[in-house]
């Protein structure tokens, strides 16, 4: 049964595609939440306090003070958070239609297993790697292009990826909108372009993506200290 929220959900966040998934979701739900910024370029994701709720030292994570048993619950990993919120509030993730729910989960998992890792690697080798590795740029560039093609075909006969607007769309938009960074000619994918425009026109999506943007005070491509924090970690 869908619930209401009286106490704010604590969202541990930094403005990245994975962080945007949750700000967009919470804005669409219209439930109270409070942002706790985690500056990943300064290593704030490695503090003991944050690791207690996100042991993989990645944001986003949440603490819901009104958990399923009335006690606080913490959730890490963006998709796990979205599924939790979907079950709790019963919106953008149908609780009474297994077929529709499976369809949403398929495309949510597609984002997690394909779009996020591939686009992330493409971004790294194209913009942040200390030396150019042509094979890596070509490999992940080709795979990114393939994934835009998969999405374009999916959107050929439907407005959103799972039919009705859902958490799958929210999970994808922050990654897919950055096609220029991947040197993707979006004219090749008109259905994706139409979907991006429709998504960015939603007030909750626009607000979710804008949150905290002013806190980005350095350029990761040239910030060597931030690169050491983000790209040089080994097991602790």
C-alpha positions in Angstrom: 0.0 0.0 0.0 1.4 3.4 -1.0 2.5 5.6 1.9 2.8 9.3 2.7 5.9 11.0 4.1 6.0 13.4 7.0 9.7 13.5 7.8 12.2 14.5 5.1 14.2 11.7 3.5 17.9 12.4 3.8 19.6 12.3 0.3 23.3 12.0 0.1 24.0 13.5 -3.3 26.4 15.1 -5.7 25.2 16.4 -9.2 26.1 13.5 -11.4 23.9 11.2 -13.6 23.5 8.8 -10.8 22.7 11.5 -8.3 20.1 13.0 -10.6 18.2 9.8 -10.7 17.1 10.3 -7.1 16.6 14.1 -7.1 14.4 13.7 -10.2 12.5 10.8 -8.5 11.9 12.7 -5.3 10.8 15.8 -7.2 8.4 13.8 -9.2 7.0 12.2 -6.1 6.7 15.5 -4.3 7.8 14.1 -1.0 9.9 16.1 1.5 13.7 15.5 1.3 16.8 17.1 2.5 20.1 17.1 0.5 23.3 16.2 2.2 26.0 17.1 -0.3 28.9 14.6 -0.7 31.7 16.3 -2.6 33.2 13.3 -4.4 36.1 15.3 -5.8 37.2 16.1 -2.3 36.9 12.5 -1.0 33.8 13.1 1.3 32.5 9.7 0.1 35.2 8.0 2.2 34.2 9.4 5.6 33.3 6.7 8.2 29.8 8.3 8.5 29.1 8.0 4.8 30.5 4.5 4.6 28.2 3.4 7.3 25.3 3.9 4.9 27.1 3.4 1.6 29.8 0.8 2.0 30.8 1.0 -1.7 31.8 4.7 -1.1 29.5 5.8 -3.9 26.6 8.3 -3.8 23.6 8.5 -3.9 22.3 7.0 -0.7 19.3 7.8 1.4 18.2 7.5 5.0 14.4 7.3 5.3 13.4 8.1 8.8 10.0 6.4 8.2 11.2 3.0 7.1 9.0 0.0 6.5 8.8 -0.9 10.2 8.5 2.6 11.4 12.3 2.8 12.0 14.9 4.6 9.9 16.3 2.6 7.0 19.3 3.4 4.8 19.5 2.4 1.2 22.5 2.7 -1.2 22.8 2.1 -4.9 20.7 4.3 -7.1 18.5 1.6 -8.6 17.8 0.0 -5.2 16.8 3.5 -3.9 14.4 3.9 -6.9 12.8 0.5 -6.4 12.4 1.2 -2.7 10.8 4.5 -3.3 8.6 3.0 -6.0 7.3 0.3 -3.7 6.8 2.7 -0.8 4.9 5.4 -2.7 3.3 3.3 -5.4 4.0 5.8 -8.3 6.1 5.4 -11.4 6.4 1.7 -10.5 3.1 -0.2 -10.6 2.5 -2.3 -7.5 -0.5 -4.2 -9.0 0.7 -5.1 -12.5 3.6 -7.6 -12.7 3.9 -7.4 -16.5 4.4 -3.6 -16.4 6.7 -3.9 -13.5 8.9 -6.4 -15.2 9.1 -4.1 -18.3 10.2 -1.2 -16.1 12.8 -3.4 -14.3 14.2 -4.6 -17.7 15.0 -1.0 -18.8 16.2 0.0 -15.4 18.6 -2.9 -15.3 19.6 -2.0 -18.9 20.7 1.4 -17.7 22.6 0.0 -14.8 24.4 -2.8 -16.7 24.9 -1.1 -20.0 24.3 2.6 -20.3 26.0 3.7 -17.0 29.2 1.6 -17.3 29.7 2.1 -21.1 29.0 5.8 -21.1 31.1 6.2 -18.0 34.1 4.5 -19.6 33.6 6.4 -22.8 33.6 9.7 -20.8 36.7 8.7 -18.9 38.9 7.7 -21.9 37.6 10.5 -24.0 38.0 13.3 -21.5 40.0 12.3 -18.4 42.6 9.7 -19.2 46.1 11.1 -18.9 47.0 9.7 -22.3 44.8 9.0 -25.3 44.1 5.3 -25.9 42.5 5.2 -29.4 41.4 1.6 -29.0 39.4 2.4 -25.8 37.9 5.5 -27.2 36.8 3.6 -30.3 35.6 0.6 -28.3 33.4 2.5 -25.9 32.4 5.1 -28.6 31.0 2.3 -30.8 29.2 0.7 -27.9 27.7 4.0 -26.8 26.5 4.5 -30.4 25.0 1.0 -30.3 23.1 1.7 -27.1 21.6 4.9 -28.5 20.4 2.8 -31.4 18.8 0.3 -29.0 17.0 3.1 -27.2 15.9 4.8 -30.5 14.3 1.6 -31.7 12.6 1.1 -28.3 11.1 4.6 -28.5 9.9 4.3 -32.1 6.4 3.4 -31.1 6.1 4.6 -27.5 6.4 7.9 -25.6 8.5 6.5 -22.8 10.8 3.5 -22.5 8.2 1.3 -20.7 5.1 2.8 -22.1 4.0 5.0 -19.2 6.4 7.4 -17.6 8.4 5.5 -15.0 11.6 5.2 -12.9 13.3 3.7 -16.0 13.0 7.1 -17.8 14.3 8.9 -14.7 17.3 6.6 -14.5 18.2 7.1 -18.1 17.8 10.8 -18.8 20.9 12.0 -16.9 23.1 9.7 -18.9 21.5 9.9 -22.3 21.2 13.7 -22.5 25.0 14.1 -22.7 25.3 12.8 -26.2 27.6 15.7 -27.3 30.3 14.6 -24.8 30.2 11.2 -26.6 30.4 12.8 -30.0 27.1 11.2 -30.9 25.2 12.8 -33.8 21.8 12.9 -32.2 20.2 13.4 -35.6 20.8 9.7 -36.2 18.5 9.0 -33.3 15.3 11.2 -33.7 13.2 9.1 -31.3 15.8 9.6 -28.6 16.0 13.3 -29.3 12.3 13.6 -29.0 12.3 11.7 -25.7 15.2 13.9 -24.3 13.3 17.1 -25.2 10.1 15.8 -23.5 12.0 14.7 -20.4 13.9 17.9 -20.0 10.6 19.8 -20.3 9.3 18.2 -17.2 9.7 20.6 -14.2 10.8 17.8 -11.8 13.4 16.6 -14.2 14.8 20.1 -14.9 14.9 20.9 -11.1 16.4 17.5 -10.2 19.2 18.0 -12.7 19.9 21.6 -11.6 20.2 20.9 -7.9 23.7 21.6 -6.7 25.2 22.5 -10.0 26.6 25.7 -8.5 28.7 23.6 -6.1 30.8 22.3 -9.0 33.6 24.8 -8.6 36.3 23.0 -10.5 36.7 21.3 -13.9 37.4 17.6 -13.4 39.2 17.4 -16.7 41.9 19.7 -15.2 41.6 19.1 -11.5 44.4 16.7 -10.8 43.6 16.4 -7.1 40.0 15.4 -7.8 41.2 12.9 -10.4 43.5 11.3 -7.8 40.5 10.9 -5.5 38.1 9.6 -8.1 40.4 7.5 -10.3 43.2 6.3 -8.0 41.4 4.3 -5.4 42.3 0.8 -4.3 40.9 -1.4 -1.5 41.3 0.1 1.9 
